[in-house]
């Protein structure tokens, strides 16, 4: 067995992809990146990784447009 599998692993950063529809907010109708969501989910399952509980601000990205806001959770700790 490799050393990596025997030690706890923490992966964190900006993944530029939401994992589910609950990680996206917008007022206007918006097509969610379903293909990318599936690929991220599949990757996390294959690697045995899961999100740590979010505390504080849930959404980590904004398009910065108050008139048509889009918010997403892109940063995560696994």
C-alpha positions as CSV (number, residue, x, y, z in Angstrom):
1,X,0.0,0.0,0.0
2,X,1.3,3.4,-0.9
3,X,2.1,6.0,1.8
4,X,-0.5,8.4,0.2
5,X,-3.4,6.1,0.9
6,X,-2.3,5.7,4.5
7,X,-2.3,9.4,5.4
8,X,-5.2,11.8,5.5
9,X,-5.4,14.1,2.4
10,X,-6.7,17.6,2.2
11,X,-7.3,19.1,-1.2
12,X,-8.4,22.7,-1.4
13,X,-8.7,25.5,-4.0
14,X,-10.8,27.1,-6.7
15,X,-12.3,24.3,-8.8
16,X,-14.1,26.6,-11.3
17,X,-17.0,24.2,-11.3
18,X,-20.1,23.9,-9.2
19,X,-21.0,20.4,-7.9
20,X,-24.8,20.8,-7.8
21,X,-27.5,23.3,-8.6
22,X,-27.6,24.4,-4.9
23,X,-24.1,25.9,-5.4
24,X,-25.5,28.4,-8.0
25,X,-27.7,31.4,-7.5
26,X,-29.0,33.8,-10.1
27,X,-32.1,35.9,-10.5
28,X,-32.4,35.3,-14.3
29,X,-32.8,31.9,-15.8
30,X,-29.4,30.3,-16.4
31,X,-28.3,27.0,-18.0
32,X,-26.2,25.1,-15.4
33,X,-23.0,23.4,-16.6
34,X,-24.5,19.9,-16.1
35,X,-21.7,18.1,-17.9
36,X,-19.0,19.7,-15.8
37,X,-21.1,19.1,-12.6
38,X,-21.2,15.4,-13.5
39,X,-17.5,15.2,-14.2
40,X,-16.5,16.9,-11.0
41,X,-18.8,14.7,-9.0
42,X,-17.4,11.6,-10.7
43,X,-13.8,12.7,-10.0
44,X,-14.5,13.3,-6.3
45,X,-16.2,9.9,-5.9
46,X,-13.3,8.2,-7.8
47,X,-10.8,9.8,-5.6
48,X,-12.8,9.2,-2.4
49,X,-13.0,13.0,-1.7
50,X,-16.0,14.8,-0.2
51,X,-16.6,18.5,0.7
52,X,-15.9,19.6,4.2
53,X,-18.8,21.5,5.7
54,X,-19.0,25.1,4.5
55,X,-18.9,27.7,7.3
56,X,-19.4,31.4,6.8
57,X,-20.0,32.7,3.3
58,X,-21.3,29.9,1.1
59,X,-20.8,31.4,-2.3
60,X,-17.2,32.1,-3.1
61,X,-17.6,33.8,-6.5
62,X,-19.7,36.6,-7.9
63,X,-20.0,38.1,-11.4
64,X,-19.9,41.5,-9.7
65,X,-23.1,42.7,-11.4
66,X,-25.7,43.9,-8.9
67,X,-28.3,44.3,-11.6
68,X,-27.9,40.6,-12.7
69,X,-26.1,38.8,-10.0
70,X,-24.7,35.3,-10.4
71,X,-23.2,33.6,-7.3
72,X,-21.4,30.3,-7.2
73,X,-19.5,28.1,-4.7
74,X,-16.3,27.4,-6.6
75,X,-13.7,27.3,-3.8
76,X,-13.8,24.1,-1.7
77,X,-11.9,22.0,0.8
78,X,-12.1,18.3,0.3
